[in-house]
């Protein structure tokens, strides 16, 4: 069975996210260790590290995930911004390692007009530098599939394959597949024949063993729109079928599937994290009953 989780707030301390995840009934959790739209971050105090690790242990959550800052752009053609991004990503790796996260998810970046080939080369070179500077850490870096807005890289499986091929330590990398992003990028996830074709393409270019986590989001925009707008499960352009296929795919048993749907409480529905979790678990039960 997949490990369902959500990206949750750390307001009041990092340990609050696992505790909230447990209250919902999630099996995993994703969080930021710092404000995602700021470069600067205070060091994580030892007592905060201890309380986070204790809350993970007490709740039994598996594969805690950190998402890095949205400001980081390892593909930037601006040398100063790229170096600032490398330094910031080194800090993200160290913070994720410090709290005992299993994975650190990152967007590959945007080439900003320099071209895909140049941008991908810059990302790969930056990643190699980061790992040289973070010798001895264990957290795995997950490259996230993107929707392809603007000059963003990662909306084609070939992009991620190109970065991985240049990795000096390929064993330190995996992939996080975002359902909204791949759909917006033009990869269909239903009906079953199209879902299987997309997964075969991923396997051919990257390899399914590299797929370590999912972001589970419906899409407000249609197939191939290249617009990143998340929607609640079954309430967007994806509908329920792709999620039924995914959560019942035996190849992905035991992998974290993290909700990044809007944080809101809707009239007559309630807290949408709880609603989305119930929808996903219902799709599992529906398949099991057949």
Secondary structure, 3 states (H helix, E strand, C coil): CCEEEEECCCCCCCHHHHHHHHHHCCCEEEECCCCCCCCCCCCCCHHHHHHHHHHHHHHCCCCCEEECCCCCCCCCCCHHHHHHHHHHHHHHHHHHHHHCCCEEEEECCECCCCCHHHHHHHHHHHHHHHHHHCCCCCCEEEEECCCCCCCECCCCHHHHHHHHHCCCCHHHEEEEEEHHHHHHCCCCCCCHHHHHHHHHHHHHHCCHHHEEEEEECEECCCCCCCCCCEECCCCCCCCCHHHHHHHCCHHHCCCEEEECCCCCEECCCEEHHHHHHHHHHHHHHHHHCC
